Amino acid sequence: MKKSQRLKQLQQELKRTDAVTPGLDPVLAKHQKMAQNPFRFLRGSSGLFYADIKNSVLKLPALLTTKIPPTTVVGDCHLSNFGFFTEEGSSGDRVIFAPNDFDDACVGHAVWDWSRYAVSILLAADYCQGVKQQRYSNDNELELDKLEVVSAKEAEQAVRAFLTAYTDQCKAILAEPELRYSVLDDFPKHHVLKPVLKKAIKRAAKGQDFLRKSTLAKCADLSARPLRFKQDTTKFSRLSPELYKEVEYSFRPYVNDEILDIVTRQGAGTGSLNMQRYYLLVGSKEIQSEEDLALCHLIEAKQQRDSAPLYFFPDLSPVNRLNAAHLTVDCQRLMQRRPDLVLDEHYWNGAHYLVRSLHHANVDVDPEDVCFAEKAAGEKLAEYSQACGRALALAHSRGDRRSLRFEQAVVQHLPELQDELVQSCLEYAEQQKADCTLLSELLKAQ
């Protein structure tokens, strides 16, 4: 595709999803974030990703869509949309590792998730190599002279490890169907995710870091009575008294205690950076002890846009005709073993809102966490990718709990088409690098 054609398509897709045309309209913060590096570009351009599948810019093996039954998919499946959290939201104590973002979930083809995850691994490796070489900026304090970074070859090997682990999990479910209700909640001592798991456990309601590092502690002033959100203008904006009353009245039926405070959340996410979201601080006004603080929690009410794949694949399943928030709720409930107890949808002010619990112990994984290591960086990334492959296979397998047709088809067709799929992802990763450069040039020209 010629550069001018790609430039036009890039502008068209970002205009459709974000209502702002880069290079023509005022600069959007989301687009600035996407232009920082290709990994961030991938995270913010899910609409373009599915346009490219539709138009065969990303050429997926045809048999992986025709021979493998559709299932519930994450939709925006990438390295940083897996992490640790407690089952049943802030109401639970068991910390697990699994997909943690369902904003683009729908009934779709599993290969959409496989390929998006694979490309994200390749671009995460490129990003970290660029940080090491000072091609890309990084806000974390990394002692780069003491750290190895994964190579491009090791990133490709991690993609293969992901696909193989996914297939092996499907084989295990065929042998013992009840395994689809299992979760990843522990890792060997030297596994790359073991320290991340320990961090999450410490942040859970009964953990030693709950009062310092939990989501609640980061957002709320725990010394205030009643509790209030912290005064942090970079993250939170106060509501007018009139709007506060409207939000409180509208979302009160979805919470199990009093609403103590409400703010607008600023600057969160990448793909959904420009979507309206409110944070509700929920709990009792009478706090008598630290144990009472664990009963307080955060609820997010976020305006929900349509799942990214559905603009290009609208007729794949009648289920996908549900409104955007309702579809997310249903898909998340299917893919998780024990879904959040606060997980619902609400129509308000002309928009569909997703209402969900914000986990106390939520710990995400960033490229720097798995692409840098003091030694054997490639092995660490492969370990992480294998865990993601297993977790994703479990989530996909729960889409149809009546049969094993999905797992049977995966085991039959994915291994023989793995090489073709990996090659397509390698080529598309290069396209994403070029697209990120295009976006950067557009923004600089304004």
Secondary structure as a PSIPRED ss2 file (coil, helix, strand):
# PSIPRED VFORMAT (PSIPRED V4.0)

   1 M C   1.000  0.000  0.000
   2 K C   1.000  0.000  0.000
   3 K H   0.000  1.000  0.000
   4 S H   0.000  1.000  0.000
   5 Q H   0.000  1.000  0.000
   6 R H   0.000  1.000  0.000
   7 L H   0.000  1.000  0.000
   8 K H   0.000  1.000  0.000
   9 Q H   0.000  1.000  0.000
  10 L H   0.000  1.000  0.000
  11 Q H   0.000  1.000  0.000
  12 Q H   0.000  1.000  0.000
  13 E H   0.000  1.000  0.000
  14 L H   0.000  1.000  0.000
  15 K H   0.000  1.000  0.000
  16 R H   0.000  1.000  0.000
  17 T H   0.000  1.000  0.000
  18 D H   0.000  1.000  0.000
  19 A C   1.000  0.000  0.000
  20 V C   1.000  0.000  0.000
  21 T C   1.000  0.000  0.000
  22 P C   1.000  0.000  0.000
  23 G C   1.000  0.000  0.000
  24 L C   1.000  0.000  0.000
  25 D C   1.000  0.000  0.000
  26 P C   1.000  0.000  0.000
  27 V C   1.000  0.000  0.000
  28 L C   1.000  0.000  0.000
  29 A H   0.000  1.000  0.000
  30 K H   0.000  1.000  0.000
  31 H H   0.000  1.000  0.000
  32 Q H   0.000  1.000  0.000
  33 K H   0.000  1.000  0.000
  34 M H   0.000  1.000  0.000
  35 A C   1.000  0.000  0.000
  36 Q C   1.000  0.000  0.000
  37 N C   1.000  0.000  0.000
  38 P H   0.000  1.000  0.000
  39 F H   0.000  1.000  0.000
  40 R H   0.000  1.000  0.000
  41 F H   0.000  1.000  0.000
  42 L H   0.000  1.000  0.000
  43 R H   0.000  1.000  0.000
  44 G H   0.000  1.000  0.000
  45 S C   1.000  0.000  0.000
  46 S H   0.000  1.000  0.000
  47 G H   0.000  1.000  0.000
  48 L H   0.000  1.000  0.000
  49 F H   0.000  1.000  0.000
  50 Y H   0.000  1.000  0.000
  51 A H   0.000  1.000  0.000
  52 D H   0.000  1.000  0.000
  53 I H   0.000  1.000  0.000
  54 K H   0.000  1.000  0.000
  55 N C   1.000  0.000  0.000
  56 S C   1.000  0.000  0.000
  57 V C   1.000  0.000  0.000
  58 L C   1.000  0.000  0.000
  59 K C   1.000  0.000  0.000
  60 L C   1.000  0.000  0.000
  61 P C   1.000  0.000  0.000
  62 A C   1.000  0.000  0.000
  63 L H   0.000  1.000  0.000
  64 L H   0.000  1.000  0.000
  65 T H   0.000  1.000  0.000
  66 T H   0.000  1.000  0.000
  67 K C   1.000  0.000  0.000
  68 I C   1.000  0.000  0.000
  69 P C   1.000  0.000  0.000
  70 P C   1.000  0.000  0.000
  71 T E   0.000  0.000  1.000
  72 T E   0.000  0.000  1.000
  73 V E   0.000  0.000  1.000
  74 V C   1.000  0.000  0.000
  75 G C   1.000  0.000  0.000
  76 D C   1.000  0.000  0.000
  77 C C   1.000  0.000  0.000
  78 H C   1.000  0.000  0.000
  79 L H   0.000  1.000  0.000
  80 S H   0.000  1.000  0.000
  81 N H   0.000  1.000  0.000
  82 F E   0.000  0.000  1.000
  83 G E   0.000  0.000  1.000
  84 F E   0.000  0.000  1.000
  85 F E   0.000  0.000  1.000
  86 T E   0.000  0.000  1.000
  87 E C   1.000  0.000  0.000
  88 E C   1.000  0.000  0.000
  89 G H   0.000  1.000  0.000
  90 S H   0.000  1.000  0.000
  91 S H   0.000  1.000  0.000
  92 G C   1.000  0.000  0.000
  93 D C   1.000  0.000  0.000
  94 R C   1.000  0.000  0.000
  95 V E   0.000  0.000  1.000
  96 I E   0.000  0.000  1.000
  97 F E   0.000  0.000  1.000
  98 A E   0.000  0.000  1.000
  99 P E   0.000  0.000  1.000
 100 N C   1.000  0.000  0.000
 101 D C   1.000  0.000  0.000
 102 F C   1.000  0.000  0.000
 103 D C   1.000  0.000  0.000
 104 D C   1.000  0.000  0.000
 105 A C   1.000  0.000  0.000
 106 C E   0.000  0.000  1.000
 107 V E   0.000  0.000  1.000
 108 G E   0.000  0.000  1.000
 109 H C   1.000  0.000  0.000
 110 A H   0.000  1.000  0.000
 111 V H   0.000  1.000  0.000
 112 W H   0.000  1.000  0.000
 113 D H   0.000  1.000  0.000
 114 W H   0.000  1.000  0.000
 115 S H   0.000  1.000  0.000
 116 R H   0.000  1.000  0.000
 117 Y H   0.000  1.000  0.000
 118 A H   0.000  1.000  0.000
 119 V H   0.000  1.000  0.000
 120 S H   0.000  1.000  0.000
 121 I H   0.000  1.000  0.000
 122 L H   0.000  1.000  0.000
 123 L H   0.000  1.000  0.000
 124 A H   0.000  1.000  0.000
 125 A H   0.000  1.000  0.000
 126 D H   0.000  1.000  0.000
 127 Y H   0.000  1.000  0.000
 128 C H   0.000  1.000  0.000
 129 Q H   0.000  1.000  0.000
 130 G H   0.000  1.000  0.000
 131 V H   0.000  1.000  0.000
 132 K H   0.000  1.000  0.000
 133 Q C   1.000  0.000  0.000
 134 Q C   1.000  0.000  0.000
 135 R C   1.000  0.000  0.000
 136 Y C   1.000  0.000  0.000
 137 S C   1.000  0.000  0.000
 138 N C   1.000  0.000  0.000
 139 D C   1.000  0.000  0.000
 140 N C   1.000  0.000  0.000
 141 E C   1.000  0.000  0.000
 142 L C   1.000  0.000  0.000
 143 E C   1.000  0.000  0.000
 144 L H   0.000  1.000  0.000
 145 D H   0.000  1.000  0.000
 146 K H   0.000  1.000  0.000
 147 L C   1.000  0.000  0.000
 148 E E   0.000  0.000  1.000
 149 V E   0.000  0.000  1.000
 150 V C   1.000  0.000  0.000
 151 S C   1.000  0.000  0.000
 152 A H   0.000  1.000  0.000
 153 K H   0.000  1.000  0.000
 154 E H   0.000  1.000  0.000
 155 A H   0.000  1.000  0.000
 156 E H   0.000  1.000  0.000
 157 Q H   0.000  1.000  0.000
 158 A H   0.000  1.000  0.000
 159 V H   0.000  1.000  0.000
 160 R H   0.000  1.000  0.000
 161 A H   0.000  1.000  0.000
 162 F H   0.000  1.000  0.000
 163 L H   0.000  1.000  0.000
 164 T H   0.000  1.000  0.000
 165 A H   0.000  1.000  0.000
 166 Y H   0.000  1.000  0.000
 167 T H   0.000  1.000  0.000
 168 D H   0.000  1.000  0.000
 169 Q H   0.000  1.000  0.000
 170 C H   0.000  1.000  0.000
 171 K H   0.000  1.000  0.000
 172 A H   0.000  1.000  0.000
 173 I H   0.000  1.000  0.000
 174 L H   0.000  1.000  0.000
 175 A H   0.000  1.000  0.000
 176 E C   1.000  0.000  0.000
 177 P H   0.000  1.000  0.000
 178 E H   0.000  1.000  0.000
 179 L H   0.000  1.000  0.000
 180 R H   0.000  1.000  0.000
 181 Y H   0.000  1.000  0.000
 182 S C   1.000  0.000  0.000
 183 V C   1.000  0.000  0.000
 184 L E   0.000  0.000  1.000
 185 D C   1.000  0.000  0.000
 186 D C   1.000  0.000  0.000
 187 F C   1.000  0.000  0.000
 188 P C   1.000  0.000  0.000
 189 K C   1.000  0.000  0.000
 190 H C   1.000  0.000  0.000
 191 H C   1.000  0.000  0.000
 192 V C   1.000  0.000  0.000
 193 L C   1.000  0.000  0.000
 194 K H   0.000  1.000  0.000
 195 P H   0.000  1.000  0.000
 196 V H   0.000  1.000  0.000
 197 L H   0.000  1.000  0.000
 198 K H   0.000  1.000  0.000
 199 K H   0.000  1.000  0.000
 200 A H   0.000  1.000  0.000
 201 I H   0.000  1.000  0.000
 202 K H   0.000  1.000  0.000
 203 R H   0.000  1.000  0.000
 204 A C   1.000  0.000  0.000
 205 A C   1.000  0.000  0.000
 206 K C   1.000  0.000  0.000
 207 G C   1.000  0.000  0.000
 208 Q C   1.000  0.000  0.000
 209 D C   1.000  0.000  0.000
 210 F H   0.000  1.000  0.000
 211 L H   0.000  1.000  0.000
 212 R H   0.000  1.000  0.000
 213 K H   0.000  1.000  0.000
 214 S C   1.000  0.000  0.000
 215 T H   0.000  1.000  0.000
 216 L H   0.000  1.000  0.000
 217 A H   0.000  1.000  0.000
 218 K H   0.000  1.000  0.000
 219 C H   0.000  1.000  0.000
 220 A E   0.000  0.000  1.000
 221 D E   0.000  0.000  1.000
 222 L C   1.000  0.000  0.000
 223 S C   1.000  0.000  0.000
 224 A C   1.000  0.000  0.000
 225 R C   1.000  0.000  0.000
 226 P C   1.000  0.000  0.000
 227 L C   1.000  0.000  0.000
 228 R E   0.000  0.000  1.000
 229 F E   0.000  0.000  1.000
 230 K C   1.000  0.000  0.000
 231 Q C   1.000  0.000  0.000
 232 D C   1.000  0.000  0.000
 233 T C   1.000  0.000  0.000
 234 T C   1.000  0.000  0.000
 235 K C   1.000  0.000  0.000
 236 F E   0.000  0.000  1.000
 237 S E   0.000  0.000  1.000
 238 R E   0.000  0.000  1.000
 239 L C   1.000  0.000  0.000
 240 S C   1.000  0.000  0.000
 241 P H   0.000  1.000  0.000
 242 E H   0.000  1.000  0.000
 243 L H   0.000  1.000  0.000
 244 Y H   0.000  1.000  0.000
 245 K H   0.000  1.000  0.000
 246 E H   0.000  1.000  0.000
 247 V H   0.000  1.000  0.000
 248 E H   0.000  1.000  0.000
 249 Y H   0.000  1.000  0.000
 250 S H   0.000  1.000  0.000
 251 F H   0.000  1.000  0.000
 252 R H   0.000  1.000  0.000
 253 P H   0.000  1.000  0.000
 254 Y H   0.000  1.000  0.000
 255 V C   1.000  0.000  0.000
 256 N C   1.000  0.000  0.000
 257 D C   1.000  0.000  0.000
 258 E E   0.000  0.000  1.000
 259 I E   0.000  0.000  1.000
 260 L E   0.000  0.000  1.000
 261 D E   0.000  0.000  1.000
 262 I E   0.000  0.000  1.000
 263 V E   0.000  0.000  1.000
 264 T E   0.000  0.000  1.000
 265 R E   0.000  0.000  1.000
 266 Q C   1.000  0.000  0.000
 267 G C   1.000  0.000  0.000
 268 A C   1.000  0.000  0.000
 269 G C   1.000  0.000  0.000
 270 T C   1.000  0.000  0.000
 271 G C   1.000  0.000  0.000
 272 S C   1.000  0.000  0.000
 273 L C   1.000  0.000  0.000
 274 N C   1.000  0.000  0.000
 275 M C   1.000  0.000  0.000
 276 Q C   1.000  0.000  0.000
 277 R E   0.000  0.000  1.000
 278 Y E   0.000  0.000  1.000
 279 Y E   0.000  0.000  1.000
 280 L E   0.000  0.000  1.000
 281 L E   0.000  0.000  1.000
 282 V E   0.000  0.000  1.000
 283 G E   0.000  0.000  1.000
 284 S C   1.000  0.000  0.000
 285 K C   1.000  0.000  0.000
 286 E C   1.000  0.000  0.000
 287 I C   1.000  0.000  0.000
 288 Q C   1.000  0.000  0.000
 289 S C   1.000  0.000  0.000
 290 E H   0.000  1.000  0.000
 291 E H   0.000  1.000  0.000
 292 D H   0.000  1.000  0.000
 293 L H   0.000  1.000  0.000
 294 A C   1.000  0.000  0.000
 295 L C   1.000  0.000  0.000
 296 C C   1.000  0.000  0.000
 297 H E   0.000  0.000  1.000
 298 L E   0.000  0.000  1.000
 299 I E   0.000  0.000  1.000
 300 E E   0.000  0.000  1.000
 301 A E   0.000  0.000  1.000
 302 K E   0.000  0.000  1.000
 303 Q E   0.000  0.000  1.000
 304 Q C   1.000  0.000  0.000
 305 R C   1.000  0.000  0.000
 306 D C   1.000  0.000  0.000
 307 S C   1.000  0.000  0.000
 308 A H   0.000  1.000  0.000
 309 P H   0.000  1.000  0.000
 310 L H   0.000  1.000  0.000
 311 Y H   0.000  1.000  0.000
 312 F C   1.000  0.000  0.000
 313 F C   1.000  0.000  0.000
 314 P C   1.000  0.000  0.000
 315 D C   1.000  0.000  0.000
 316 L C   1.000  0.000  0.000
 317 S C   1.000  0.000  0.000
 318 P H   0.000  1.000  0.000
 319 V H   0.000  1.000  0.000
 320 N H   0.000  1.000  0.000
 321 R H   0.000  1.000  0.000
 322 L C   1.000  0.000  0.000
 323 N C   1.000  0.000  0.000
 324 A H   0.000  1.000  0.000
 325 A H   0.000  1.000  0.000
 326 H H   0.000  1.000  0.000
 327 L H   0.000  1.000  0.000
 328 T H   0.000  1.000  0.000
 329 V H   0.000  1.000  0.000
 330 D H   0.000  1.000  0.000
 331 C H   0.000  1.000  0.000
 332 Q H   0.000  1.000  0.000
 333 R H   0.000  1.000  0.000
 334 L H   0.000  1.000  0.000
 335 M H   0.000  1.000  0.000
 336 Q C   1.000  0.000  0.000
 337 R C   1.000  0.000  0.000
 338 R C   1.000  0.000  0.000
 339 P C   1.000  0.000  0.000
 340 D C   1.000  0.000  0.000
 341 L C   1.000  0.000  0.000
 342 V C   1.000  0.000  0.000
 343 L E   0.000  0.000  1.000
 344 D E   0.000  0.000  1.000
 345 E E   0.000  0.000  1.000
 346 H E   0.000  0.000  1.000
 347 Y E   0.000  0.000  1.000
 348 W E   0.000  0.000  1.000
 349 N C   1.000  0.000  0.000
 350 G C   1.000  0.000  0.000
 351 A E   0.000  0.000  1.000
 352 H E   0.000  0.000  1.000
 353 Y E   0.000  0.000  1.000
 354 L E   0.000  0.000  1.000
 355 V E   0.000  0.000  1.000
 356 R E   0.000  0.000  1.000
 357 S E   0.000  0.000  1.000
 358 L E   0.000  0.000  1.000
 359 H C   1.000  0.000  0.000
 360 H C   1.000  0.000  0.000
 361 A C   1.000  0.000  0.000
 362 N C   1.000  0.000  0.000
 363 V E   0.000  0.000  1.000
 364 D E   0.000  0.000  1.000
 365 V C   1.000  0.000  0.000
 366 D C   1.000  0.000  0.000
 367 P H   0.000  1.000  0.000
 368 E H   0.000  1.000  0.000
 369 D H   0.000  1.000  0.000
 370 V H   0.000  1.000  0.000
 371 C H   0.000  1.000  0.000
 372 F E   0.000  0.000  1.000
 373 A E   0.000  0.000  1.000
 374 E C   1.000  0.000  0.000
 375 K C   1.000  0.000  0.000
 376 A C   1.000  0.000  0.000
 377 A H   0.000  1.000  0.000
 378 G H   0.000  1.000  0.000
 379 E H   0.000  1.000  0.000
 380 K H   0.000  1.000  0.000
 381 L H   0.000  1.000  0.000
 382 A H   0.000  1.000  0.000
 383 E H   0.000  1.000  0.000
 384 Y H   0.000  1.000  0.000
 385 S H   0.000  1.000  0.000
 386 Q H   0.000  1.000  0.000
 387 A H   0.000  1.000  0.000
 388 C H   0.000  1.000  0.000
 389 G H   0.000  1.000  0.000
 390 R H   0.000  1.000  0.000
 391 A H   0.000  1.000  0.000
 392 L H   0.000  1.000  0.000
 393 A H   0.000  1.000  0.000
 394 L H   0.000  1.000  0.000
 395 A H   0.000  1.000  0.000
 396 H H   0.000  1.000  0.000
 397 S H   0.000  1.000  0.000
 398 R C   1.000  0.000  0.000
 399 G C   1.000  0.000  0.000
 400 D C   1.000  0.000  0.000
 401 R C   1.000  0.000  0.000
 402 R C   1.000  0.000  0.000
 403 S C   1.000  0.000  0.000
 404 L C   1.000  0.000  0.000
 405 R H   0.000  1.000  0.000
 406 F H   0.000  1.000  0.000
 407 E H   0.000  1.000  0.000
 408 Q H   0.000  1.000  0.000
 409 A H   0.000  1.000  0.000
 410 V H   0.000  1.000  0.000
 411 V H   0.000  1.000  0.000
 412 Q H   0.000  1.000  0.000
 413 H H   0.000  1.000  0.000
 414 L H   0.000  1.000  0.000
 415 P H   0.000  1.000  0.000
 416 E H   0.000  1.000  0.000
 417 L H   0.000  1.000  0.000
 418 Q H   0.000  1.000  0.000
 419 D H   0.000  1.000  0.000
 420 E H   0.000  1.000  0.000
 421 L H   0.000  1.000  0.000
 422 V H   0.000  1.000  0.000
 423 Q H   0.000  1.000  0.000
 424 S H   0.000  1.000  0.000
 425 C H   0.000  1.000  0.000
 426 L H   0.000  1.000  0.000
 427 E H   0.000  1.000  0.000
 428 Y H   0.000  1.000  0.000
 429 A H   0.000  1.000  0.000
 430 E H   0.000  1.000  0.000
 431 Q H   0.000  1.000  0.000
 432 Q H   0.000  1.000  0.000
 433 K H   0.000  1.000  0.000
 434 A H   0.000  1.000  0.000
 435 D H   0.000  1.000  0.000
 436 C H   0.000  1.000  0.000
 437 T H   0.000  1.000  0.000
 438 L H   0.000  1.000  0.000
 439 L H   0.000  1.000  0.000
 440 S H   0.000  1.000  0.000
 441 E H   0.000  1.000  0.000
 442 L H   0.000  1.000  0.000
 443 L H   0.000  1.000  0.000
 444 K H   0.000  1.000  0.000
 445 A C   1.000  0.000  0.000
 446 Q C   1.000  0.000  0.000
